[in-house]
Amino acid sequence: MNIAKKAIAGGVLAGGLLFAGIAPANAAPPVVQGGLVNVSVGDVSVLNNAHIGIVAQVVAQVCGTSVGPVAVLANQVAHTGTPTTVCTSNGMPVTISQ
């Protein structure tokens, strides 16, 4: 389990380094997407328009937490449009947004 968590986190961070020079888009009003949310690590987007269940599993692995609470947070973000930082990984915030 620990190896899987490190492998996922390493892949997320390595992918983030690839796109480090890309600037994030300006904030827009929330759009109801039917349970689809985004995940970013630092200022790098790693999942876009992903289903809450997938987001919960990935973020739980990266943050070392249970899937259930992350799914609740992702659901709240999907309904309110308010971004939520779940944890910090290697000094960068892991954020769920819409």
C-alpha positions as CSV (number, residue, x, y, z in Angstrom):
1,M,0.0,0.0,0.0
2,N,2.8,2.4,0.9
3,I,4.6,1.7,-2.4
4,A,1.4,2.3,-4.4
5,K,0.8,5.6,-2.6
6,K,4.4,6.7,-3.3
7,A,4.1,5.6,-7.0
8,I,0.9,7.6,-7.5
9,A,2.3,10.7,-5.7
10,G,5.5,10.4,-7.7
11,G,3.6,10.2,-11.0
12,V,1.4,13.2,-10.1
13,L,4.4,15.3,-9.1
14,A,6.4,14.2,-12.1
15,G,3.5,15.1,-14.4
16,G,3.3,18.4,-12.6
17,L,6.9,19.2,-13.4
18,L,6.2,18.6,-17.1
19,F,3.5,21.3,-17.1
20,A,5.0,23.7,-14.5
21,G,5.2,26.6,-17.0
22,I,1.5,26.5,-17.9
23,A,-0.4,29.3,-16.1
24,P,-3.8,28.4,-14.6
25,A,-6.9,29.9,-16.1
26,N,-8.7,32.7,-14.3
27,A,-11.4,31.7,-11.8
28,A,-14.9,31.3,-13.4
29,P,-18.3,31.0,-11.7
30,P,-19.2,27.4,-10.7
31,V,-20.8,25.3,-13.4
32,V,-22.9,22.4,-12.5
33,Q,-21.2,19.4,-14.0
34,G,-23.2,16.5,-12.6
35,G,-20.6,15.4,-10.0
36,L,-17.5,16.2,-12.0
37,V,-14.6,18.0,-10.3
38,N,-11.0,18.8,-10.8
39,V,-7.9,18.0,-8.7
40,S,-4.7,20.1,-8.6
41,V,-1.4,19.7,-6.8
42,G,0.0,23.1,-6.2
43,D,-0.8,25.0,-9.4
44,V,-0.8,22.0,-11.6
45,S,-4.1,20.4,-12.7
46,V,-3.9,16.6,-12.5
47,L,-7.5,15.5,-13.0
48,N,-10.1,17.5,-15.0
49,N,-13.8,16.9,-15.0
50,A,-13.3,13.6,-13.2
51,H,-16.1,11.7,-11.4
52,I,-16.2,12.2,-7.6
53,G,-15.5,8.5,-7.0
54,I,-12.3,8.5,-9.0
55,V,-11.2,11.8,-7.4
56,A,-11.8,10.4,-3.9
57,Q,-9.7,7.3,-4.6
58,V,-6.8,9.2,-6.1
59,V,-6.8,12.0,-3.5
60,A,-7.1,9.5,-0.6
61,Q,-4.0,7.6,-1.9
62,V,-2.0,10.8,-2.3
63,C,-3.1,12.2,1.1
64,G,-2.9,8.9,3.0
65,T,-6.5,9.2,4.2
66,S,-9.8,7.3,3.8
67,V,-11.9,7.5,0.7
68,G,-15.2,8.3,2.4
69,P,-14.3,11.8,3.8
70,V,-12.6,12.8,0.5
71,A,-15.8,11.8,-1.4
72,V,-17.8,13.9,1.0
73,L,-15.5,16.9,0.4
74,A,-15.6,16.3,-3.4
75,N,-19.4,16.2,-3.3
76,Q,-19.5,19.5,-1.5
77,V,-17.2,21.1,-4.0
78,A,-19.4,19.8,-6.9
79,H,-22.5,21.3,-5.3
80,T,-21.1,24.6,-4.0
81,G,-18.2,25.3,-6.4
82,T,-16.0,26.3,-3.5
83,P,-12.5,24.8,-3.8
84,T,-11.2,22.7,-0.9
85,T,-7.7,21.8,0.0
86,V,-7.6,18.2,1.3
87,C,-3.9,18.0,2.4
88,T,-0.4,19.0,1.5
89,S,1.8,16.6,-0.4
90,N,5.6,17.4,-0.7
91,G,4.8,21.0,0.4
92,M,2.1,21.5,-2.3
93,P,-1.6,21.7,-1.5
94,V,-3.9,19.0,-3.0
95,T,-7.0,20.9,-3.9
96,I,-10.4,19.8,-5.3
97,S,-12.2,22.4,-7.3
98,Q,-14.8,22.8,-10.0
